[in-house]
């Protein structure tokens, strides 16, 4: 599917990558997961973490120095760091992501025993326009934080705090006051993401206009 320019709309609704229920290959699951993450610009965020010695793949047996991942699996495709969680959380895609990968069997730490063919009853949604600029803006905000903050390791500390609070928010389904407090914490933690919030607001306005067409 050709990428659309920022701000360009289509009359078609966003479509699922996998029609449900479907029998899909393990390779397709990984490819589809990477397609969604790349569409939101997640790779830009990875570059910032890696540059600040925060690669989530550090010490992985499948990581070849100077080359990269040699054996991506369902587990490491499904896993999201705090920044990736935050990105999908703000564009309201995180719950869909979690539900989809919860349906995929055989995931383990940095490896999987996922069958070559899997029956999937959930779907991942692909946007009709590339939103890579959102991930790129978040990455630029992180780089600016690293330059302007005195504290060493501010990026990695922030990543873990976002990860923890977003997990708590997603798991809490009874105490609405606590859920609101956690959401306020996430807002405070992300207060320096000025470029990202600017584009996120534009994205939400454009999305609302598209739905009203």
N, C-alpha and C positions, 0 to 999 in steps of 0.2 A: 504494500500500500504506500503510495507516494506521500511524503510529508507535506502538510499544509503550512503556510506561513502563519506567523503569529497574528492572531486577530482574524484570520480567515475562517469563515463558517461553512457549514454544510447543512443541507436539509435532513440528512440522515442522522439517526440517533447513534450514540456510541454503541459499538457492537462487541459481543463477547468473542474472545479468541477461540474458545472451545465451546461448542454447542453441547448442552447437557440433556440427558446423560449421554456420555460418549466413552468409547474405549480408545484411549490415546497411548502413544508410546512414551516411555520414560524420557527419551530424548526430546520429544515435543513439549513435555511439561517444562523441562529446563529452558528450552528455547523460548517458549511463550512467557515464562517468568522473566527472563532477561529482556525480552521485547518490551514488556510493561515498564520495567525499571529504567531502561534506556530512554523510553519515551518521556519519562519525567526528569531525565537528566541526572540520574543517580551516579553515573560514572564521574561526573564533575566533582561530586562530594568525595568519592573514593580517593581521587587524586590529592585532595587537601589532606585527608587523614594519613595517607601514605607518606606525603611530604613531611608530615609532623610525627613520623615514627609510630603511627597508630593503625597500621594495617591489621584488619581482622584476620588476615591469612597468615600472619607471622607464625613460623615454625610448622606450617602445614606440610606434610610429606609430598603433597601434589603441587607445591609451588616451586617453580624453577627460577632461580635467581636471574634477573635480567630478562626473563621471558614472560613469566606469569603462570596462571593456573593451567595445569596439564590434564586435570580430570575433574571438571565441575560435576557436582551431583545434585540430587533434589534437596538435600539438607542445606547446603550452603547457598543454593538459589533461594530457598524459602526464607532463610534467616535474614533479618534486617537489623542493622545497627541503629543506634538512637537517632541519628540524623535522617536515615531513610525512613524510619518509623514516623518521625516528625513530618517529613514531606508528605507521605501518604495519609497521615492523620489530618493534615490541614486541607488536603484536596478530597477528603472523605472517601478514600479508597482503602484504608487500612483494614477495616472490618472485612471487606470483600477478599482482600489478600489473605488474611488469616484463615477465613473459612475455607478458601480454596485449598490452601496447603495443609490444613487439618485433615482434608480428605485424601491426602496422598500418603500411602503407607511406606514404611521402611526407612524413615529418616533417622539418622544418628549423628553424632558429633563428627563433622567433616567427612562423613561417608554415608552410604545408604545401601539398603538391601531392597530397594524399590523394584518391583517386577518390571520386565520389559514392556508389558502392556497393563494399563491401569484403567479401571472404570471410574470415571469422574462424574459427580453429580452436582458440582459447583462450576462457576465460570469466573474468568478474569476479563475485565472490560478494557478494551483498547479505545483510546480517544480518536476522534476523527481529525484531530490536529495534533502536531507534536507540541508537547509542553516542556521541552528540554530547557527552555529559558528559566523555568522555575528552579530546577536543580542547579543550573549555572549561577543564578542569583544567590542562592543559599551558599554555594561554595565560595562565591566572592565575599559574602558577609563573614564567613568563617576565616577566610584569609585576612580580612581587615581586623577581625578580633585578635588573631594571632599576632599581628603587627602592633596593635595598639595597647594590648593588655600586658602588664608587667608579670603577672603570675605565669610561671612555667607550667606547660601542660594544660592550659585553659581549654583547648579544643577537646582533648580526650576526657577531661573532667565533665565538660558540658555534655558530651555525647552520652556518658554513662548516666548523668542525671536525667536527661531527656528520656533515655531508654527506660529507666526505673519508673518515672512518673507516668509515661504513656502506658506502660504495662499495667500500672495500678488503675489508671483511668479506664482502660478497656475491660479489665476484670471486674470492676465495681459495677454492680447492677441493682443494688438495693438502697444504699445510702446516697441519696441524690445530693445532699449537702456536702458530703465528703467528695463526691464526684466533681462538684463545682469548685471546691477548694483545690483539688488536684489540677483542674483546668486552669485556674488562676496561676498556679505554680508554673505550669507549662508556658503560659503567656509571659510570665516574668523571665523565665529562662531563655525565651526566644526574643526578648525585647531588642536585642542588638541586630536582629535580622531585618534591617531596614529595606534593603533592595528586594529581598524575598517577599516581605509583606506588601510592598508597593505593587509588585507583579501579581501576587496572590489576590489582592483586591480587584485588580483589573480582570484577572481570570474569572473570579466569581461573578463580577458584573456581566462579563461577556457570556458566561454560562447561563445566567438567569435570563438574559435577553434572548439567547438561543432557544431556551425552553418555552419562552413566551411567543415565539414566532408561529 
